[in-house]
Amino acid sequence: MGGRGAPEATRRLVVAVVGVVVAVAAVLCPTAAGKLGKQAKALVAIKAALHDPGNVLWDWDLKFGNDPCHWSMITCQKGQIQELSMTNKNLSGTLSPAVGKLRLLRYLLLSHNALSGPIPDTVGRMRQLEVLDLSNNHFSGSIPSTLGHLAKLQYL
C-alpha cells in the first residue's frame, strides 16, 4: 500500500466528518442563532430606551455579535437568557416594551435606578419569570394586569 493510501483514507474520513458537522450545523444553528438574534435585538431596544451615563451597557451592541450571553449583566443557560441584572447601575429612562420578547427570562432585576414611565404590559408575556424587582425607581401609572398571568412569579 505504500505511504499514500493511509493518509488519503484519513483525509477522506476527515472531509466526510467535516461535511457531516457542517450539514448538522446548517440545520441546527439557524434556529439557535435566530433565537439569540431576537434576544439580542430585544436587548438593543431595551438599551435604546435607557439613559446610561456610566456606559455600563457598552457591549449591548450587535456589532459585538448576536450572542447576548457574552454581554454584561446577562446570565444565560443553554443559550437562553435567564437573568437580566441591572441593579444599581445609575440608569434612567424607560423600560422598553421589548423586554417582553425575553420570554424565557426568569429574573428581571432593575432595582435602585431612576427608571420612569409605565411598567410595560409586555412583562406579562414572560411566563418563566420568577423574580421581578423594579423597586426604588420612579415608575408611574398602574401595575399592568398582565402580571397576573405570571404563574411562576415568586417575588414582586
C-alpha positions as CSV (number, residue, x, y, z in Angstrom):
1,M,0.0,0.0,0.0
2,G,2.8,2.4,0.5
3,G,2.7,5.6,2.4
4,R,0.0,7.3,0.3
5,G,-3.0,5.0,1.0
6,A,-3.3,5.7,4.7
7,P,-3.0,9.5,4.5
8,E,-5.5,9.6,1.7
9,A,-8.0,7.5,3.6
10,T,-7.5,9.7,6.7
11,R,-8.1,12.8,4.5
12,R,-11.3,11.4,3.1
13,L,-12.5,10.5,6.6
14,V,-11.8,14.0,7.9
15,V,-13.6,15.5,4.9
16,A,-16.6,13.3,5.4
17,V,-16.7,14.1,9.2
18,V,-16.4,17.8,8.5
19,G,-19.1,17.6,5.9
20,V,-21.5,15.9,8.4
21,V,-20.7,18.6,11.0
22,V,-21.3,21.4,8.6
23,A,-24.6,19.8,7.5
24,V,-25.8,19.4,11.1
25,A,-24.8,22.9,12.0
26,A,-26.6,24.3,8.9
27,V,-29.8,22.6,10.2
28,L,-29.4,23.4,13.9
29,C,-27.6,26.8,14.1
30,P,-30.1,29.0,12.1
31,T,-32.7,28.2,14.7
32,A,-30.4,28.8,17.7
33,A,-28.9,31.9,16.0
34,G,-32.3,33.1,15.2
35,K,-33.4,32.9,18.9
36,L,-30.3,34.5,20.1
37,G,-30.6,37.2,17.4
38,K,-34.1,38.0,18.5
39,Q,-33.0,38.2,22.1
40,A,-30.1,40.4,21.2
41,K,-32.4,42.8,19.2
42,A,-34.7,43.0,22.2
43,L,-31.8,43.9,24.5
44,V,-30.6,46.6,22.0
45,A,-34.2,48.0,22.0
46,I,-34.1,48.0,25.9
47,K,-30.8,49.8,25.8
48,A,-32.2,52.4,23.4
49,A,-34.9,53.4,25.8
50,L,-32.4,53.9,28.7
51,H,-30.0,56.7,29.6
52,D,-26.7,55.1,30.6
53,P,-24.3,57.8,31.9
54,G,-21.8,55.2,33.2
55,N,-21.8,53.4,29.9
56,V,-22.4,50.1,31.7
57,L,-24.3,48.8,28.6
58,W,-21.4,49.4,26.3
59,D,-21.3,45.9,24.9
60,W,-25.1,45.7,24.2
61,D,-24.5,46.2,20.6
62,L,-25.0,43.9,17.6
63,K,-21.5,44.8,16.3
64,F,-20.3,42.6,19.2
65,G,-22.3,39.7,17.7
66,N,-25.7,38.2,18.1
67,D,-24.9,36.2,21.2
68,P,-26.0,38.3,24.2
69,C,-24.9,35.6,26.5
70,H,-21.5,37.2,26.4
71,W,-22.8,40.7,27.1
72,S,-22.6,42.4,30.6
73,M,-25.4,41.9,33.1
74,I,-26.8,38.9,31.2
75,T,-26.8,35.4,32.5
76,C,-27.6,32.5,30.2
77,Q,-28.2,28.8,30.5
78,K,-28.2,26.6,27.4
79,G,-28.1,29.6,25.1
80,Q,-31.2,31.2,26.6
81,I,-31.2,34.4,28.6
82,Q,-32.2,33.5,32.2
83,E,-31.3,36.7,34.1
84,L,-31.1,40.4,33.4
85,S,-29.4,42.0,36.4
86,M,-29.1,45.8,36.1
87,T,-29.4,46.7,39.8
88,N,-27.9,50.0,41.0
89,K,-26.4,50.9,37.6
90,N,-27.4,54.6,37.6
91,L,-29.8,54.0,34.6
92,S,-32.7,56.3,33.8
93,G,-35.2,56.4,31.0
94,T,-38.0,53.9,30.4
95,L,-38.3,50.2,30.3
96,S,-38.9,49.3,26.7
97,P,-41.9,47.0,25.8
98,A,-39.2,44.9,24.0
99,V,-38.5,43.4,27.4
100,G,-41.5,41.1,26.8
101,K,-39.6,39.4,24.0
102,L,-37.3,37.8,26.5
103,R,-40.0,35.2,27.2
104,L,-37.7,32.7,28.9
105,L,-36.3,35.2,31.4
106,R,-36.5,34.0,35.0
107,Y,-35.0,37.0,36.8
108,L,-35.5,40.7,35.9
109,L,-33.6,42.8,38.4
110,L,-33.8,46.6,37.8
111,S,-33.9,48.0,41.3
112,H,-32.1,51.1,42.5
113,N,-32.0,53.0,39.3
114,A,-34.1,56.0,38.1
115,L,-36.3,54.3,35.6
116,S,-39.6,56.1,35.0
117,G,-42.8,55.9,32.9
118,P,-45.2,52.9,32.9
119,I,-44.3,49.3,33.5
120,P,-44.8,47.7,30.1
121,D,-47.7,45.3,30.0
122,T,-45.5,43.0,27.8
123,V,-43.8,41.9,31.1
124,G,-46.8,39.7,31.4
125,R,-45.6,37.6,28.4
126,M,-42.6,36.4,30.3
127,R,-44.2,33.2,31.6
128,Q,-41.0,31.8,33.2
129,L,-40.4,35.0,35.3
130,E,-39.8,34.1,38.9
131,V,-38.3,37.4,40.3
132,L,-39.3,40.8,39.1
133,D,-37.6,43.5,41.1
134,L,-38.4,47.1,40.0
135,S,-38.1,48.6,43.4
136,N,-36.5,52.0,44.1
137,N,-37.3,53.5,40.7
138,H,-39.7,56.1,39.5
139,F,-42.3,54.1,37.6
140,S,-45.7,55.7,37.2
141,G,-49.2,54.5,36.3
142,S,-50.9,51.3,37.3
143,I,-49.4,47.9,37.7
144,P,-50.3,46.0,34.4
145,S,-53.0,43.4,34.8
146,T,-50.9,41.1,32.6
147,L,-48.6,40.5,35.6
148,G,-51.4,38.3,36.9
149,H,-50.5,35.8,34.1
150,L,-47.1,35.2,35.7
151,A,-47.8,31.9,37.4
152,K,-44.2,31.2,38.4
153,L,-43.6,34.7,39.9
154,Q,-42.4,34.3,43.4
155,Y,-41.1,37.9,44.1
156,L,-42.5,41.2,43.0
